[in-house]
Amino acid sequence: MDNPHTPLSLTHADLYFDVVSPYAYLFDAVLRKEGFPLAIRRHPVLFAGLLEAHGNKGPAEINAKREFTYQFCTWTAQLRDIPFVMPSSHPFNPLKYLRLILALGSTGDVASTVLDALWTTGCDPDELATWRSLVEQLGVPDADERIADPQVKLRLRENTEQAVRLGIFGVPTLFVGDRLFWGLDALPMARAYVDGDPRLSTPAMQAAKRTRFGATRRTN
């Protein structure tokens, strides 16, 4: 069966992301280099809210996974020739950065500027100097007032709740049509979906979708 979603029936994709994730930066950097066949609407969300909603732990909360993730992201950036330096402290509190992106319209340029500041400089995102440098770069002297706006705070909460309703469990996630594509590795699959690639509708893919839930992990 052919994929009914083609470039003629899709006009945009929705990107749910949190700047605390190195993959959010890498995803954004790859989009800037390679593009995407649809316009992308950006939705900052609080990753911690997704973790809480689904009862998950973040990569940084598991020591071995934390170390691997940092090194793997650095390796991935080097392979793709993308500037990347881990912040000097991670995880950090992303709230003000997410609210700043929202306050400035959640545009691609603003999101990229914030992500670059956090993921290419080796800064400490929790230090005031990092924040001041960023808002100066963006030319927003009233940034602190803007991010304190109750409507901005509400939009971040609503974005996160919307992501949970859509079944989004991690960041970055690209939502295209009625399908979600999680992480940088899924970007080629998302492009294939937009192009109507028949490999997404093979019997094997249908079988994967129908796989029943098996054994339940015991928690006590």
C-alpha positions in Angstrom: 0.0 0.0 0.0 1.3 3.4 -0.9 1.9 6.0 1.7 -1.0 8.4 1.5 1.1 11.3 2.9 3.0 13.0 0.1 4.5 16.5 -0.2 1.2 17.5 -1.8 -0.8 16.6 1.4 1.6 17.8 4.0 2.6 21.4 4.6 4.5 21.4 7.8 6.1 19.3 10.5 6.2 20.0 14.3 9.4 19.8 16.2 9.2 19.2 20.0 12.6 19.9 21.7 14.3 20.9 24.9 17.6 22.8 24.8 18.9 20.6 27.6 19.3 17.8 25.1 22.5 17.6 23.1 20.5 15.8 20.5 18.2 18.8 20.1 21.3 20.8 19.1 22.6 18.2 16.7 19.1 17.8 15.2 18.9 21.5 14.6 22.4 21.7 13.2 21.7 18.9 10.7 18.5 20.6 9.7 20.5 23.8 9.0 23.0 21.9 6.9 20.6 19.5 5.0 17.2 21.1 5.2 13.8 19.3 5.3 11.1 19.1 2.7 8.5 20.7 4.9 8.3 23.9 6.9 9.0 23.2 10.6 7.1 24.7 13.5 9.1 24.6 16.7 7.6 23.8 20.1 9.9 24.1 23.1 8.9 21.6 25.8 10.3 20.6 29.2 12.0 17.3 28.9 11.7 16.7 32.6 7.9 16.9 32.2 7.9 14.2 29.6 10.1 12.0 31.7 7.7 12.4 34.7 4.6 11.8 32.6 6.0 8.5 31.2 7.8 7.4 34.4 11.3 7.4 32.7 14.8 8.4 33.7 16.8 10.8 31.6 20.1 9.7 30.1 22.0 11.9 32.6 20.4 10.1 35.6 22.2 6.8 34.7 25.9 7.2 35.1 27.1 4.9 32.4 24.5 6.2 30.0 25.4 9.8 30.9 29.1 9.3 30.0 28.3 7.4 26.8 25.8 9.9 25.7 28.2 12.8 26.1 30.9 11.0 24.2 28.6 9.7 21.5 27.2 13.1 20.8 30.7 14.5 20.5 31.6 11.7 18.2 28.5 12.2 16.1 29.2 15.9 15.7 32.8 15.2 14.7 31.6 12.7 12.0 29.2 15.3 10.6 31.6 18.2 10.9 29.3 20.1 13.3 30.8 22.4 16.0 30.1 20.9 19.4 31.5 21.3 22.9 29.7 19.9 25.9 28.6 22.5 28.5 30.9 22.6 31.5 27.9 21.5 33.6 25.1 19.1 32.6 22.2 18.7 33.0 21.3 22.3 33.6 18.0 24.1 34.2 16.6 24.9 30.7 13.6 26.9 31.8 14.7 30.4 31.0 16.1 29.4 27.7 12.9 27.6 26.7 10.8 30.6 27.8 13.2 33.0 25.9 12.6 31.0 22.6 8.9 31.2 23.2 8.9 34.9 24.1 10.7 35.6 20.8 8.3 33.6 18.6 9.9 30.2 18.6 11.6 30.9 15.2 14.3 28.8 13.8 16.8 31.6 14.0 16.2 32.2 17.7 16.2 28.5 18.5 19.5 28.0 16.6 21.1 31.0 18.3 20.2 29.6 21.8 21.3 26.1 21.0 24.6 27.3 19.5 25.3 29.4 22.6 24.7 26.3 24.8 26.4 23.6 22.8 29.4 25.1 21.0 31.1 27.2 23.6 31.7 25.0 26.6 29.8 27.4 28.8 28.1 26.8 32.1 24.4 27.4 31.2 23.5 28.1 34.8 26.0 31.0 35.1 24.6 34.5 34.8 27.3 35.4 32.3 26.1 32.8 29.8 22.6 34.2 30.0 23.8 37.8 29.7 25.9 37.0 26.7 23.1 35.3 24.9 20.5 38.0 25.4 23.0 40.6 24.3 23.6 38.6 21.1 19.9 38.4 20.5 19.4 42.1 21.2 16.8 41.5 23.9 17.7 43.8 26.9 14.3 43.1 28.5 14.7 39.3 28.3 14.2 38.8 32.1 10.9 40.6 31.9 9.8 38.7 28.8 10.4 35.3 30.2 8.5 36.2 33.4 5.3 36.8 31.4 2.7 34.4 32.7 1.5 33.7 29.1 5.0 32.6 28.1 5.2 30.2 31.1 1.7 28.9 30.2 2.7 28.2 26.6 5.7 26.1 27.8 3.4 24.1 30.0 0.8 23.7 27.3 3.5 22.6 24.8 4.7 20.0 27.2 1.1 18.7 27.9 0.4 18.6 24.1 3.6 16.6 23.6 2.4 14.1 26.2 -1.0 13.8 24.6 0.7 13.0 21.3 2.6 10.2 22.9 6.0 12.0 22.6 8.4 10.5 25.1 11.7 12.0 24.2 13.4 15.0 22.6 13.9 16.0 19.9 10.8 14.5 18.2 9.5 15.5 14.8 5.8 15.0 14.4 4.8 14.7 10.7 1.2 14.1 9.8 0.1 11.5 12.4 3.6 9.9 12.9 6.3 10.8 15.3 10.0 10.4 14.6 12.3 10.5 17.6 15.8 11.6 17.5 18.5 12.4 14.9 18.7 8.8 13.7 15.0 9.0 12.7 15.4 12.0 10.5 16.0 9.9 7.3 12.9 8.0 8.1 10.9 11.2 8.5 12.1 12.4 5.1 11.1 9.0 3.6 7.7 9.4 5.1 7.2 12.8 3.5 8.3 11.3 0.2 5.8 8.5 0.4 8.6 5.8 0.5 6.8 2.4 0.1 9.2 0.8 2.5 7.3 2.3 5.3 4.2 0.3 4.4 5.7 -3.1 3.7 4.3 -6.2 5.4 7.3 -6.2 7.8 6.5 -2.6 8.8 2.9 -3.5 9.4 3.9 -6.5 11.5 6.2 -4.3 13.6 3.2 -2.1 14.3 1.0 -5.0 15.3 3.6 -6.6 17.7 1.8 -7.3 21.0 3.1 -6.3 24.4 4.9 -9.3 25.9 6.4 -9.9 29.4 6.0 -7.2 32.0 9.0 -6.1 34.0 8.7 -6.7 37.7 9.4 -3.6 39.8 9.5 -5.2 43.3 
